């Protein structure tokens, strides 16, 4: 009988320890899915300057959403959608109906393979959208601080403005430019980097991110850099 009582006490004690371990384990459980909302600026390398801050007088150049699923604590994959923010409410465009004054993203001239003033050169890019698919690795040694890097593919499309002809006007004492617009798309590769700070029991995260984009058919790299807020579930 004494042996029986000792056995029952041991089993009960072991059950309480196991239940406590399960409870601790559930608190430390990692969420496998993430929805990330981001705002960013971007720069075309060698063409446009980098803005010093993400939130400028025109709020943000680029808006995006990412859906991520982690296979384990270190590896995962994600799908994302991003677009240039051209809402007139934010004073992000300077547009006139005349072809020669279509200064959409007027600072961001894309040279392509020609000089910006050569006939046929890619003069402006407008309203670009991007769909991304990436595989990611996350450094998981810290409890609340997460560093991620990845590689993937992307497809982007938007409106291009090509220079058709230019002439000097004595009336305005300046050159006049005429352009034609084409809707075009490009495939490419991307390299995303990200830092997250987790809070509220790892349910939410915020941080900074950057992405290098190279599209085949466009000469220069595009660099995105911004901030984000994530929800994990």
SVG drawing of the C-alpha trace seen along z (x, -y; Angstrom):
<svg xmlns="http://www.w3.org/2000/svg" viewBox="-7 -85 32 87">
<polyline fill="none" stroke="black" stroke-width="0.4" points="0.0,0.0 2.8,-2.4 4.5,-1.7 1.1,-2.3 0.7,-5.7 4.3,-6.7 3.6,-5.8 0.4,-7.9 2.2,-10.9 5.1,-10.6 2.6,-10.5 0.6,-13.5 3.8,-15.5 5.1,-14.6 1.8,-15.6 1.9,-19.0 5.4,-19.5 4.5,-18.5 1.4,-20.8 3.6,-23.7 6.1,-23.0 3.3,-22.9 2.0,-26.2 5.5,-27.8 5.9,-26.3 2.6,-27.8 3.6,-31.2 6.8,-31.0 5.0,-29.6 6.2,-31.3 3.5,-32.6 3.9,-31.2 2.0,-33.9 2.6,-37.6 0.8,-40.5 3.1,-43.4 2.0,-46.9 4.8,-49.3 5.5,-52.8 8.8,-53.6 10.7,-55.9 12.7,-54.6 15.6,-55.8 16.7,-54.8 20.5,-54.3 22.5,-56.9 19.3,-58.8 17.4,-60.1 18.6,-61.3 17.9,-59.5 15.5,-61.3 16.9,-61.6 13.6,-60.7 10.9,-58.2 7.9,-60.4 8.4,-63.6 6.1,-66.3 4.5,-63.9 4.0,-61.2 5.8,-58.3 6.7,-57.3 5.7,-53.7 3.0,-51.7 3.0,-47.9 1.6,-44.8 3.4,-41.5 2.0,-38.1 4.6,-35.8 4.5,-32.2 7.4,-30.7 8.1,-27.0 10.0,-27.1 11.6,-29.8 14.3,-30.5 13.0,-29.9 9.9,-31.2 8.4,-32.5 6.3,-35.6 4.2,-37.3 4.1,-41.1 2.4,-43.8 3.8,-47.4 2.9,-50.5 4.2,-54.0 2.1,-56.4 0.8,-58.9 -2.3,-60.2 -2.8,-63.8 -4.2,-64.5 -0.6,-64.1 0.7,-66.4 2.9,-63.7 2.4,-64.5 2.9,-67.5 0.7,-67.0 -0.4,-69.0 -2.4,-67.6 0.0,-68.9 2.4,-66.1 5.6,-68.2 4.8,-69.0 3.8,-65.6 6.2,-65.9 5.0,-62.8 7.6,-62.1 9.4,-64.9 12.8,-64.4 12.9,-60.7 14.1,-60.6 15.2,-57.2 17.9,-57.3 17.6,-53.7 20.4,-53.0 20.2,-56.6 20.8,-60.1 17.7,-61.7 17.4,-64.2 17.9,-61.7 14.8,-60.9 13.3,-57.6 14.8,-57.8 12.7,-56.7 11.8,-60.0 9.5,-59.3 8.0,-56.3 4.6,-56.6 2.3,-54.6 4.5,-51.5 3.2,-48.4 5.2,-45.4 4.4,-41.8 7.1,-39.9 7.7,-36.3 10.7,-35.6 12.3,-33.0 13.5,-34.4 16.0,-33.5 15.5,-34.9 18.2,-35.1 16.3,-33.9 18.8,-34.0 17.2,-37.1 13.8,-37.0 12.4,-40.3 14.8,-41.4 14.6,-39.6 16.8,-40.1 15.7,-38.8 17.3,-38.5 16.0,-36.9 16.0,-36.6 13.2,-36.3 11.6,-37.3 9.4,-40.2 7.3,-41.6 6.6,-45.3 4.4,-47.3 3.5,-50.9 3.3,-53.7 6.5,-54.8 6.9,-58.1 9.3,-58.2 10.6,-61.3 9.4,-61.6 10.8,-65.0 12.1,-68.2 12.6,-71.7 13.6,-75.1 10.8,-77.6 11.6,-81.3 8.3,-82.1 9.2,-80.4 13.0,-80.7 13.4,-77.0 13.2,-73.5 9.8,-71.9 9.5,-68.1 6.9,-65.8 6.4,-62.3 4.3,-59.2 3.2,-56.9 3.3,-53.1 2.1,-50.6 5.0,-48.1 6.1,-45.5 9.4,-43.9 10.5,-40.8 13.4,-40.9 15.1,-39.8 14.9,-41.3 17.0,-41.1 15.0,-42.2 16.4,-43.0 14.4,-43.6 14.6,-44.3 11.7,-43.6 11.1,-44.5 8.4,-42.2 6.0,-43.4 2.7,-42.5 3.6,-38.8 5.1,-38.7 1.7,-39.4 2.9,-42.7 6.2,-43.9 7.6,-47.1 10.9,-48.0 12.7,-49.0 13.1,-47.3 15.0,-47.7 14.8,-46.0 17.2,-46.1 15.3,-45.6 16.8,-44.8 14.4,-44.5 15.6,-43.2 15.0,-45.9 15.6,-48.8 19.1,-50.0 19.3,-51.0 18.7,-49.3 15.8,-50.5 16.4,-50.7 13.4,-50.8 13.8,-51.8 11.1,-52.4 9.2,-51.4 6.5,-48.8 4.0,-47.4 3.3,-43.7 0.6,-41.5 1.6,-37.9 -0.9,-35.0"/>
</svg>
